[in-house]
Amino acid sequence: MNVLVVGSGAREHALAWRLAQSTRLTELHAAPGNPGIAALGHCHPVRADDGDGLLALALTLEVDLVVIGPEGPLVAGVADILRQSGIAVFGPSAEAARIEGSKAFAKDVLRAAGVPTAETLAVARIPCVVKSDGLASGKGVFVCRTGDELDAALPAVEALGQGVVIEELLEGPEVSLFALSDGRRVVPLGAAQDFKRLGDGDVGPNTGGMGAYSPVPDVDVERLVAEVHEPVLEELARRASPFVGCLFAGLMLTAGGPRVLEFNARFGDPETQVLMPRVTGDLLGALAAAARGDLGGADVSLSSTAAVTVVLAAPDYPARSDYAGMPIDGLDAAGTTGALVFHGGTAARDGRVITNGGRILSVTATADTVAGARGNAYRAVDLVSFDGVKYRRDIAAGVDG
């Protein structure tokens, strides 16, 4: 199969890395890709949100499958443009992607499906969570436990211009839960724990994710997918918006049971970076089967291996995501440890890899236990450097499983 991966982040690099190992793969392409993906296949200078450009590229390359990574193109309807021309796409339609693109829409679907979620509040009062209704690259959520935090959150979300949603503040461990869908069937993929806050000890602003680990102890993936994903996917199909792609539920495991915090219409970042090294079976075959509408014979699951990812970010992230031009050292040295270095905000210049974004790299390592994978990941992280590099030191700290 000729495959085109759409996107340029570490999530897309991790997907490309796993797909490149498939015996079904003939050629791997990416648009626009990054230097890490370029080592695996062919990168093309077409933006991820350029539907017409991607259509022209897919037709020229005669691709058999397009895998769309980021949420923006999905919400904007890029998958629809490709499907209308007969191209197989792993990724939901714009209507189905509203499950991520509009929190108000997601709440309506959850209520209709009978899936527990955080209650929406009519008035902002502490403690609460203030969210942008639309896409905000993981940075449109503010947890408010004090009046000062609430006073800062409201104008910040209003400035995004996508509407404001106020929710009750739930307590408990969070988990990211993933499942593949062909519009009718659901195949559980796995769970990961991500770290959203910028600083050690979960302090500072929310980010797109500063690290992750998988598996998550004491999480029954199949049971939760049956309770959360299946009713929601049935409701979307009932609304004539069948969801084809990866449905990612952000859950809070409260004392009263699991509650949905949010849905995402794609693989997570940085969660994909810990899931892909654990994938066994034929992921490419499963994605192609979902795109065809028949996941019945899918052969994909996760191994017992543990994985930990540490994100290396720019000095001003998340306030700015345009840190460009700084040389990155130690990539080869980190790779010799057995770790995987997935490129996020990088570019190539004069034969060197340089910074070009906010979350620059995701360093992922594996072991028999999460604690072992954590040690391996940080040994590799310590070998990588660029001016102003910033990362958390407590990813997966204290996890023994």
PEKAPE-V619747 format. One record per pair of residues at least 4 apart in sequence whose ideal C-beta (glycine too) atoms are under 7 Angstrom apart, sorted by sequence separation. I is the first residue (numbers start at 1). GAP is how many residues later the second one is. If there is no record, write none. Layout:
i=<I I>
gap=<GAP GAP>
This chain:
i=<7 8 10 11 12 13 14 15 16 33 37 46 50 51 52 53 54 55 56 57 71 72 74 77 78 79 80 83 92 93 97 98 102 103 104 105 106 107 108 109 124 132 136 145 147 148 149 150 152 153 154 155 181 199 220 221 222 223 224 225 226 228 229 230 231 232 233 234 235 243 264 268 271 272 275 279 282 283 284 285 286 287 288 313 316 317 330 331 332 335 368 369 370 371 372 373 374 375 376 377 378 385 7 20 33 38 58 68 73 74 82 92 110 144 181 197 199 219 225 236 237 253 254 267 289 290 334 348 349 355 367 19 37 47 68 83 99 124 144 158 197 198 236 289 335 367 5 30 46 82 98 99 110 121 142 157 179 180 197 198 236 251 252 316 334 346 347 366 20 46 58 132 179 251 289 315 346 365 19 131 144 179 180 197 198 251 252 286 289 314 346 347 367 5 33 68 79 99 107 131 154 179 196 233 251 331 345 346 381 5 30 32 46 68 142 178 196 249 250 345 365 16 28 29 32 79 129 130 178 198 250 286 345 365 28 29 30 31 32 44 79 80 107 129 196 286 344 345 364 16 27 32 79 80 129 130 142 177 195 233 249 285 286 345 346 363 29 31 32 129 142 176 194 195 248 344 345 365 3 32 66 128 175 176 195 247 248 344 31 74 77 127 140 195 282 283 344 363 12 74 76 126 127 175 176 194 229 247 248 281 282 328 343 344 363 75 126 193 248 281 342 20 126 140 192 193 229 245 246 248 281 341 342 13 16 20 66 68 126 192 228 245 246 279 280 363 374 3 48 68 75 192 280 331 341 342 374 1 13 17 31 49 65 66 67 68 74 130 191 193 228 279 280 361 1 2 8 13 16 48 49 54 58 63 64 126 130 136 190 191 192 278 339 340 1 2 3 4 5 6 8 12 16 48 65 75 132 190 191 278 327 328 339 3 8 31 51 55 75 124 131 143 328 339 360 370 4 49 51 55 130 224 275 278 327 328 338 54 103 132 134 191 277 326 371 49 52 58 71 104 133 134 278 325 326 334 370 371 51 55 103 124 132 133 191 228 277 325 102 133 190 227 324 355 369 370 29 102 133 228 323 324 369 101 188 274 29 101 130 131 188 224 274 323 274 323 130 131 273 321 188 321 339 128 129 320 338 339 128 186 270 337 8 128 129 318 7 128 175 270 314 317 339 6 124 127 317 337 186 337 175 177 186 314 120 121 245 313 120 121 179 244 313 314 334 120 121 177 186 244 313 6 119 177 311 312 118 119 312 334 118 179 333 334 177 311 312 15 118 181 184 309 310 330 331 4 15 183 309 330 309 330 308 328 329 4 12 307 308 329 11 138 184 212 328 2 4 183 211 212 307 327 2 3 6 9 75 183 209 214 306 326 2 3 6 9 104 183 208 209 212 213 214 305 306 326 2 3 4 5 6 7 103 181 182 212 306 308 1 6 7 72 181 277 306 1 3 5 71 181 214 306 141 308 180 181 306 307 308 6 139 306 310 138 139 178 179 309 310 138 139 273 308 312 138 178 137 138 310 176 177 312 315 317 176 177 194 314 315 174 175 194 314 174 194 312 313 174 175 313 192 312 172 173 311 172 310 170 172 192 171 172 192 170 190 310 189 174 277 308 190 308 170 178 273 277 274 215 273 176 214 270 214 213 176 213 178 212 211 187 211 211 210 209 210 180 182 182 187 181 180 183 185 207 182 185 187 207 182 190 115 182 187 205 180 115 114 115 113 113 198 113 110 113 109 112 109 109 99 96 116 118 116 117 116 117 118 116 96 115 95 96 96 93 110 92 208 92 92 91 90 106 106 213 103 100 99 100 100 99 97 96 92 91 139 210 211 210 213 213 211 217 213 215 74 74 200 71 199 200 201 71 200 71 70 69 90 195 69 88 90 195 90 89 88 88 67 65 65 65 15 11 15 11 14 18 24 10 14 17 25 9 10 22 24 11 15 18 22 24 11 14 22 10 19 18 19 3 1 1 36 36 35 34 36 35 34 35 35 35 17 14 13 13 10 10 10 9 10 10>
gap=<4 4 4 4 4 4 4 4 4 4 4 4 4 4 4 4 4 4 4 4 4 4 4 4 4 4 4 4 4 4 4 4 4 4 4 4 4 4 4 4 4 4 4 4 4 4 4 4 4 4 4 4 4 4 4 4 4 4 4 4 4 4 4 4 4 4 4 4 4 4 4 4 4 4 4 4 4 4 4 4 4 4 4 4 4 4 4 4 4 4 4 4 4 4 4 4 4 4 4 4 4 4 5 5 5 5 5 5 5 5 5 5 5 5 5 5 5 5 5 5 5 5 5 5 5 5 5 5 5 5 5 6 6 6 6 6 6 6 6 6 6 6 6 6 6 6 7 7 7 7 7 7 7 7 7 7 7 7 7 7 7 7 7 7 7 7 7 7 8 8 8 8 8 8 8 8 8 8 9 9 9 9 9 9 9 9 9 9 9 9 9 9 9 10 10 10 10 10 10 10 10 10 10 10 10 10 10 10 10 11 11 11 11 11 11 11 11 11 11 11 11 12 12 12 12 12 12 12 12 12 12 12 12 12 13 13 13 13 13 13 13 13 13 13 13 13 13 13 13 14 14 14 14 14 14 14 14 14 14 14 14 14 14 14 14 14 15 15 15 15 15 15 15 15 15 15 15 15 16 16 16 16 16 16 16 16 16 16 17 17 17 17 17 17 17 17 17 17 18 18 18 18 18 18 18 18 18 18 18 18 18 18 18 18 18 19 19 19 19 19 19 20 20 20 20 20 20 20 20 20 20 20 20 21 21 21 21 21 21 21 21 21 21 21 21 21 21 22 22 22 22 22 22 22 22 22 22 23 23 23 23 23 23 23 23 23 23 23 23 23 23 23 23 23 24 24 24 24 24 24 24 24 24 24 24 24 24 24 24 24 24 24 24 24 25 25 25 25 25 25 25 25 25 25 25 25 25 25 25 25 25 25 25 26 26 26 26 26 26 26 26 26 26 26 26 26 27 27 27 27 27 27 27 27 27 27 27 28 28 28 28 28 28 28 28 29 29 29 29 29 29 29 29 29 29 29 29 29 30 30 30 30 30 30 30 30 30 30 31 31 31 31 31 31 31 31 32 32 32 32 32 32 32 33 33 33 34 34 34 34 34 34 34 34 35 35 36 36 36 36 37 37 37 38 38 38 38 38 39 39 39 39 40 40 40 40 41 41 41 41 41 41 41 42 42 42 42 42 43 43 44 44 44 44 45 45 45 45 46 46 46 46 46 46 46 47 47 47 47 47 47 48 48 48 48 48 49 49 49 49 50 50 50 50 51 51 51 52 52 52 53 53 53 53 53 54 54 54 54 54 55 55 56 56 56 57 57 57 57 57 58 58 58 58 58 59 59 59 59 59 59 59 60 60 60 60 60 60 60 60 60 60 61 61 61 61 61 61 61 61 61 61 61 61 61 61 62 62 62 62 62 62 62 62 62 62 62 62 63 63 63 63 63 63 63 64 64 64 64 64 64 64 65 65 66 66 66 66 66 67 67 67 67 68 68 68 68 68 68 69 69 69 69 69 70 70 71 71 71 72 72 72 73 73 74 74 74 74 75 76 76 76 76 77 77 77 77 78 78 78 79 79 80 80 80 81 81 82 82 82 83 83 83 84 85 85 86 87 87 87 88 88 89 89 89 89 90 91 91 92 92 92 93 94 95 95 97 97 98 99 99 100 101 102 103 106 107 108 108 109 110 110 110 110 111 111 111 111 112 112 113 113 113 113 115 116 117 117 118 119 120 121 122 122 123 123 126 127 137 140 141 141 142 142 143 143 143 144 145 145 146 146 147 148 150 151 151 152 153 154 155 156 157 157 159 163 164 164 165 166 168 169 173 175 179 181 181 182 182 183 184 184 186 186 191 192 192 193 193 193 193 194 194 195 196 197 197 197 198 200 200 200 201 202 203 204 220 222 223 226 252 256 257 258 258 258 258 259 259 259 259 260 260 260 260 261 261 261 261 261 262 262 262 263 264 265 265 281 283 287 306 307 308 309 310 311 312 312 313 318 323 328 329 330 332 333 334 335 349 352>
